[in-house]
Amino acid sequence: MKRSILKTAALAALAAPMIAFGGSALAAPKVLKLAHQWSAPQNGHGDDRSVLAAKFAKLVDKYSNDNLKVQVYPGNSLIKPRQQWDALKSGALDMAVIVPSYFSGKVTELRGFNMMGLLDSNAAAYKFDHGQGGTVVKNLYKKHGIKMLVWVWMPETVGYRKDKVPTPSGLKGMRMRGPGPAIEKIYANNGAGVVSMPSSDLYSALQTGAIDGAITTFSSMHSYKLYEHLKYVAESPTHGGLIYAAAPLVMSNSVWKGLNQAQQQAIMKAAKKMQPWVKKRTDEEATRNIAFFKKQGVDVFQLTPAQFQDWMKAAKPIVNHYATLSKTAAKIVKYARQANKSVNQ
């Protein structure tokens, strides 16, 4: 009798998880955490990098048959932007949409991924990715324990609180924010004060007058509502951007290695699905946001070809110096210039 009772109890214990999962003893899905600094999308709309993260998470759920989940943590809710690199390297953070230039103090070559004059159009940026340049960059990330998933290049421009400044020489005496040391060097060379901060801090800095202007993406100007404190925004003659800056979706390589084959396949299938969407959105980003800024009363002024070249001339010595920093940096400059040339021919 006692043996029968024990057997019944054991069978009941086994049946409990089967009932919980609809009659089959399935393990709970593995959950990966994906962090980024931009606000969560509202009704599917928001900063393209935030929308990318949300769409990617849904696709991973779908392609893994709900055996792998990606939990998105927007708006710095999990980790601060400048802490992401080390957390990804160590495996403390699973995934992130990063701004590589934030980490150029740790990896010198990363300053090239937000460098005026390196890539001159969105088309050139994606040509670079899918050629030898992309191989160099993927290997650079891999060396530091990070796996590339989705390439993202965002057009950036300059905006000002009070004064319209069409060329670098007009920056003297202003306090300017740049997303990385390459741009900050242009500021310093032209007599401007340099203020470093992530995009998420720009609204309060512009509101209080802590800075007079900033270079950032059109998408950040929109999603962070910077247009509320920007009187002027520049539009370049090359699809709107002064700079084309990387903001890829990446993951920890050690976390990647810990997944099974089916989970890895789901992630890569989702990444491949998202790449054409990102390309289309970033191709249209400047035009889409410029129309919005004008409706908000911002004076969007187009740089003349000569004014645009003034910015490129200011950037050229910095790009040339970057190429001397390492063999990897030299290759990045070489393949970027090849991409620019092939697109502009």
Secondary structure, 3 states (H helix, E strand, C coil): CHHHHHHHHHHHHHHHHHHHCCCCCCCCCEEEEEECCCCCCECCECCHHHHHHHHHHHHHHHHCCCCEEEEEECCCCCCCHHHHHHHHHHCCCCEEECCHHHHCCCCHHHHHHHCCCCCCCHHHHHHHHCCHHHHHHHHHHHHCCEEEEECCEEEEEEEECCCCCCCHHHHCCCEEECCCHHHHHHHHHCCCEEECCCHHHHHHHHHHCCCCEEEEEHHHHHHCCHHHCCCEEEEECCCECCEEEECCEEEEHHHHHCCCHHHHHHHHHHHHHHHHHHHHHHHHHHHHHHHHHHHCCCEEEECCHHHHHHHHHHHHHHHHHHHCCCHHHHHHHHHHHHHHHHHHC
